[in-house]
């Protein structure tokens, strides 16, 4: 991901203060996610390239010296858009290539990402991503009846790529680009599944799968938010329940089923479900049912009978509970 000059932008800031939010729930795992490659490849060194203590590999040194006329100092950009602790700051800018870019302010600078494709804009091996590249190779191997196995180094490379998509869907969520969040979270869920299916090292698979509950929660939040924007409260609540069930199922099938009781993702979805249920407007059917109950309590039996018949007709017409 690249850093760019500041251009006209749309900025969104999410503060951490106030009642618990999605990002309060997510923050517990953010630091661990940033380190997700360390279990497989400590220090992000190529596997097998460890150097004895005190030995410097000159091939890894890349020092650039620039004249003052070509200053690459980013202080002006960073001062105009300061980092704030406990705050997620995101903005869209127009790149020099004429395309929109996404920028995420972090403590040491700015992450700039493409809106689609691989966030850093690269096309490894001519493919959209390393995941797509390995998926194609695995498909060809399967056609030949061969077993496709990932090396530890390849898994570590795809983990690092997954972090790029994590940064982007976190940023897109701030901009209410829920379709983009669904796309990128599903992509990382596919990554977790693919690595698990193509490595025989359980610790490598778990180094990715441990993040499945968090990514499922984000995927669920984005899908449900799209439905809520359309006024489909019942469908949104069904989606929240479905996401919760997927997370619970993951824990039950893992080696650590006891983690379900401590899951911040499940706790968040439960709380959000109650908020959505409380805000859901009554449907026409529910309004009529309440009116009928009131009529019965007031012994207005003729009115209650009229409402009963109307309710039957409404149900027979197949009207959604959201209407």
C-alpha positions as CSV (number, residue, x, y, z in Angstrom):
1,X,0.0,0.0,0.0
2,X,1.3,3.4,-1.0
3,X,1.3,6.9,0.5
4,X,0.1,9.7,-1.7
5,X,-0.1,13.5,-1.8
6,X,-3.2,14.9,-0.1
7,X,-6.0,15.6,-2.6
8,X,-9.6,16.6,-2.2
9,X,-11.2,14.0,-0.1
10,X,-14.2,12.7,1.8
11,X,-13.3,12.0,5.4
12,X,-15.1,9.9,8.0
13,X,-14.0,9.7,11.6
14,X,-15.3,7.1,14.1
15,X,-14.6,7.9,17.7
16,X,-14.4,5.2,20.3
17,X,-16.2,7.1,23.0
18,X,-19.8,6.3,24.0
19,X,-21.7,3.0,24.2
20,X,-20.0,-0.2,23.0
21,X,-19.9,-0.4,19.2
22,X,-18.8,-2.8,16.6
23,X,-15.3,-1.5,16.8
24,X,-15.2,-1.7,20.6
25,X,-15.9,-5.4,20.0
26,X,-13.4,-5.7,17.3
27,X,-10.6,-3.8,19.1
28,X,-9.7,-6.8,21.3
29,X,-8.5,-8.7,18.2
30,X,-7.0,-6.0,16.1
31,X,-3.6,-6.1,17.6
32,X,-3.5,-9.9,17.4
33,X,-4.7,-9.8,13.8
34,X,-1.8,-7.5,12.9
35,X,0.5,-10.1,14.3
36,X,-1.2,-13.0,12.5
37,X,1.8,-13.8,10.5
38,X,4.2,-14.1,13.4
39,X,3.2,-17.6,14.5
40,X,3.9,-19.0,11.1
41,X,6.8,-16.8,10.2
42,X,8.3,-14.8,13.1
43,X,9.9,-11.6,12.1
44,X,8.4,-11.9,8.6
45,X,11.6,-13.5,7.3
46,X,11.5,-16.0,4.4
47,X,11.3,-19.5,5.8
48,X,14.8,-21.1,5.9
49,X,16.6,-17.8,5.7
50,X,17.3,-17.3,9.4
51,X,20.8,-15.8,10.0
52,X,23.1,-16.6,12.9
53,X,23.1,-14.0,15.7
54,X,25.3,-11.0,14.8
55,X,25.4,-11.7,11.1
56,X,23.9,-9.1,8.7
57,X,22.5,-10.2,5.4
58,X,23.5,-7.3,3.1
59,X,20.9,-8.4,0.6
60,X,18.1,-7.2,2.9
61,X,19.5,-3.7,3.2
62,X,17.9,-1.0,0.9
63,X,18.9,2.5,1.7
64,X,17.7,5.4,-0.5
65,X,19.2,8.9,-0.3
66,X,17.2,11.8,-1.9
67,X,18.2,15.4,-2.4
68,X,16.2,18.2,-0.8
69,X,14.7,19.0,-4.2
70,X,13.0,15.5,-4.1
71,X,11.9,15.5,-0.5
72,X,9.6,12.6,0.3
73,X,8.9,13.9,3.8
74,X,5.2,13.1,4.7
75,X,5.0,15.5,7.7
76,X,2.9,18.0,5.9
77,X,0.3,15.4,4.9
78,X,0.3,13.9,8.4
79,X,0.0,17.3,10.2
80,X,-3.0,18.2,8.1
81,X,-4.7,14.9,9.0
82,X,-3.5,14.1,12.6
83,X,-3.9,10.7,14.2
84,X,-6.2,10.5,17.2
85,X,-6.0,7.6,19.7
86,X,-9.2,5.6,19.9
87,X,-10.4,7.0,16.6
88,X,-10.7,5.3,13.2
89,X,-10.1,8.0,10.5
90,X,-10.9,7.1,6.9
91,X,-11.2,9.2,3.7
92,X,-11.5,8.8,0.0
93,X,-9.2,10.7,-2.3
94,X,-8.8,11.1,-6.1
95,X,-5.6,9.5,-7.1
96,X,-3.2,10.8,-9.7
97,X,-4.4,8.1,-12.0
98,X,-7.9,9.5,-11.8
99,X,-9.3,6.7,-9.7
100,X,-10.7,6.9,-6.2
101,X,-8.4,5.6,-3.4
102,X,-9.1,4.8,0.2
103,X,-6.9,6.2,3.0
104,X,-6.7,5.0,6.6
105,X,-4.9,7.1,9.2
106,X,-2.7,5.1,11.5
107,X,-0.4,6.3,14.3
108,X,2.8,6.2,12.1
109,X,1.3,7.4,8.8
110,X,-1.4,6.7,6.2
111,X,-2.3,3.5,4.5
112,X,-3.5,4.0,0.9
113,X,-5.6,1.3,-0.8
114,X,-7.2,0.7,-4.1
115,X,-11.0,0.5,-3.9
116,X,-11.2,-2.9,-5.7
117,X,-8.8,-5.7,-6.5
118,X,-5.8,-6.3,-4.2
119,X,-5.6,-3.2,-1.9
120,X,-2.0,-2.5,-2.7
121,X,-2.7,-2.5,-6.5
122,X,-0.3,-5.4,-7.2
123,X,-1.2,-8.4,-9.3
124,X,1.0,-11.3,-8.1
125,X,1.7,-13.7,-10.9
126,X,-0.7,-11.8,-13.1
127,X,-3.7,-12.7,-10.8
128,X,-5.9,-10.4,-8.8
129,X,-4.4,-11.8,-5.6
130,X,-2.2,-14.6,-4.2
131,X,-5.3,-16.4,-3.1
132,X,-6.7,-16.4,-6.7
133,X,-3.3,-17.6,-8.0
134,X,-3.2,-20.6,-5.6
135,X,-6.9,-21.4,-6.2
136,X,-6.2,-21.6,-10.0
137,X,-3.1,-23.8,-9.4
138,X,-5.1,-26.0,-7.0
139,X,-7.9,-26.4,-9.5
140,X,-5.4,-27.5,-12.2
141,X,-3.8,-30.0,-9.8
142,X,-7.2,-31.4,-8.9
143,X,-8.0,-31.9,-12.7
144,X,-4.8,-34.0,-12.9
145,X,-5.8,-36.0,-9.8
146,X,-2.9,-34.4,-7.8
147,X,-3.0,-33.1,-4.2
148,X,-2.1,-29.4,-3.9
149,X,-0.2,-28.5,-0.8
150,X,0.8,-25.0,0.4
151,X,4.2,-24.5,1.8
152,X,4.5,-22.6,5.2
153,X,6.0,-19.7,3.3
154,X,3.1,-19.5,0.9
155,X,0.6,-19.6,3.9
156,X,2.5,-16.7,5.5
157,X,2.4,-14.7,2.3
158,X,-1.3,-15.1,2.0
159,X,-1.8,-14.2,5.7
160,X,0.0,-10.9,5.0
161,X,-2.2,-10.3,2.0
162,X,-5.3,-11.0,4.1
163,X,-4.3,-8.2,6.4
164,X,-4.5,-5.8,3.4
165,X,-8.1,-6.8,2.9
166,X,-8.8,-6.4,6.6
167,X,-7.6,-2.8,6.6
168,X,-9.8,-2.1,3.6
169,X,-13.0,-3.7,4.9
170,X,-12.6,-1.9,8.2
171,X,-12.2,1.4,6.3
172,X,-15.2,0.7,3.9
173,X,-17.4,0.0,7.0
174,X,-16.7,3.5,8.2
175,X,-17.9,4.9,4.8
176,X,-21.0,2.7,4.9
177,X,-19.9,0.8,1.8
178,X,-21.4,-2.4,3.1
179,X,-21.3,-4.1,-0.2
180,X,-17.5,-3.7,-0.2
181,X,-17.3,-5.0,3.3
182,X,-19.3,-8.1,2.3
183,X,-17.0,-8.7,-0.6
184,X,-13.7,-8.3,1.3
185,X,-14.9,-10.3,4.4
186,X,-16.1,-13.1,2.2
187,X,-12.8,-13.1,0.4
188,X,-10.9,-13.5,3.7
189,X,-13.3,-16.3,4.8
190,X,-12.5,-18.0,1.6
191,X,-8.8,-17.6,2.4
192,X,-9.2,-19.3,5.7
193,X,-11.0,-22.2,4.2
194,X,-8.5,-22.6,1.3
195,X,-5.5,-22.7,3.6
196,X,-7.1,-25.1,5.9
197,X,-7.9,-27.5,3.0
198,X,-4.4,-27.3,1.5
199,X,-2.1,-27.6,4.5
200,X,-1.5,-30.5,6.8
201,X,-0.1,-28.3,9.6
202,X,-2.9,-27.7,12.1
203,X,-1.1,-24.7,13.7
204,X,-0.9,-23.0,10.3
205,X,-4.6,-23.5,9.7
206,X,-5.5,-22.3,13.2
207,X,-3.3,-19.2,12.8
208,X,-6.0,-18.0,10.3
209,X,-9.1,-19.8,11.4
210,X,-8.9,-18.1,14.9
211,X,-10.1,-14.9,13.1
212,X,-13.1,-16.5,11.5
213,X,-15.5,-15.4,14.3
214,X,-14.4,-11.8,13.9
215,X,-14.7,-11.8,10.1
216,X,-18.1,-13.6,10.3
217,X,-19.3,-10.9,12.6
218,X,-18.2,-8.1,10.2
219,X,-19.7,-10.0,7.3
220,X,-23.0,-10.3,9.2
221,X,-23.0,-6.7,10.3
222,X,-22.6,-5.5,6.7
223,X,-25.2,-7.8,5.2
224,X,-27.7,-6.9,7.9
225,X,-27.0,-3.2,7.5
226,X,-27.9,-3.4,3.8
227,X,-31.2,-5.0,4.7
228,X,-31.9,-2.5,7.4
229,X,-31.4,0.3,4.9
230,X,-34.1,-1.3,2.8
231,X,-36.4,-1.4,5.8
232,X,-36.3,-5.2,5.9
233,X,-36.1,-5.6,9.7
234,X,-37.3,-9.2,9.8
235,X,-34.8,-10.3,7.2
236,X,-32.0,-8.3,8.9
237,X,-32.7,-10.1,12.2
238,X,-32.7,-13.4,10.5
239,X,-29.3,-12.5,9.0
240,X,-28.0,-11.6,12.5
241,X,-29.2,-14.9,13.9
242,X,-27.6,-16.7,10.9
243,X,-24.3,-15.1,11.5
244,X,-24.5,-15.9,15.2
245,X,-25.2,-19.5,14.4
246,X,-22.2,-19.7,12.1
247,X,-19.9,-18.4,14.8
248,X,-21.3,-20.8,17.4
249,X,-21.0,-23.7,15.0
250,X,-17.4,-22.8,14.4
251,X,-16.5,-22.8,18.1
252,X,-18.4,-26.1,18.6
253,X,-16.4,-27.8,15.9
254,X,-13.1,-26.4,17.0
255,X,-10.7,-27.7,19.6
256,X,-11.8,-24.9,21.9
257,X,-15.7,-25.0,22.2
258,X,-15.4,-23.3,25.6
259,X,-14.5,-20.1,23.8
260,X,-18.1,-19.6,22.6
261,X,-19.1,-18.5,26.1
262,X,-16.4,-15.8,26.0
263,X,-16.9,-14.7,22.4
264,X,-17.1,-10.9,22.1
265,X,-18.5,-11.4,18.6
266,X,-21.5,-13.5,19.8
267,X,-22.1,-11.0,22.7
268,X,-22.1,-8.1,20.2
269,X,-24.5,-9.8,17.8
270,X,-26.9,-10.6,20.7
271,X,-26.9,-7.0,21.9
272,X,-27.4,-5.7,18.3
273,X,-30.3,-8.1,17.8
274,X,-32.1,-6.6,20.8
275,X,-31.4,-3.1,19.5
276,X,-32.8,-3.9,16.0
277,X,-35.8,-5.7,17.5
278,X,-36.6,-2.7,19.7
279,X,-36.4,-0.3,16.7
280,X,-38.4,-2.4,14.3
281,X,-41.6,-0.7,13.4
282,X,-44.8,-2.8,13.8
283,X,-46.1,-4.4,10.6
284,X,-49.6,-3.9,9.4
285,X,-50.4,-7.5,10.6
286,X,-49.0,-6.8,14.1
287,X,-50.9,-3.6,14.4
288,X,-54.2,-5.4,13.5
289,X,-53.4,-8.2,16.0
290,X,-52.8,-5.6,18.8
291,X,-56.0,-3.8,17.9
292,X,-57.9,-7.1,18.0
293,X,-56.5,-7.9,21.5
294,X,-57.5,-4.5,22.7
295,X,-61.0,-4.9,21.3
296,X,-61.4,-8.2,23.1
297,X,-60.2,-6.7,26.4
298,X,-62.8,-3.9,25.9
299,X,-65.5,-6.5,25.0
300,X,-65.9,-5.0,21.6
301,X,-66.5,-8.4,20.1
302,X,-68.0,-7.2,16.8
303,X,-64.9,-5.1,16.1
304,X,-62.7,-8.0,17.2
305,X,-64.4,-10.3,14.8
306,X,-63.9,-7.9,11.9
307,X,-60.2,-7.6,12.7
308,X,-59.9,-11.4,13.0
309,X,-61.3,-11.8,9.5
310,X,-59.1,-9.1,8.1
311,X,-56.1,-10.7,9.7
312,X,-56.9,-14.1,8.1
313,X,-57.2,-12.4,4.7
314,X,-53.9,-10.6,5.2
315,X,-52.1,-13.8,6.1
316,X,-53.7,-15.6,3.1
317,X,-52.4,-12.9,0.8
318,X,-48.8,-13.7,1.9
319,X,-48.0,-10.2,3.1
320,X,-44.5,-10.0,4.6
321,X,-44.2,-9.4,8.3
322,X,-42.2,-6.3,7.5
323,X,-45.2,-4.6,5.8
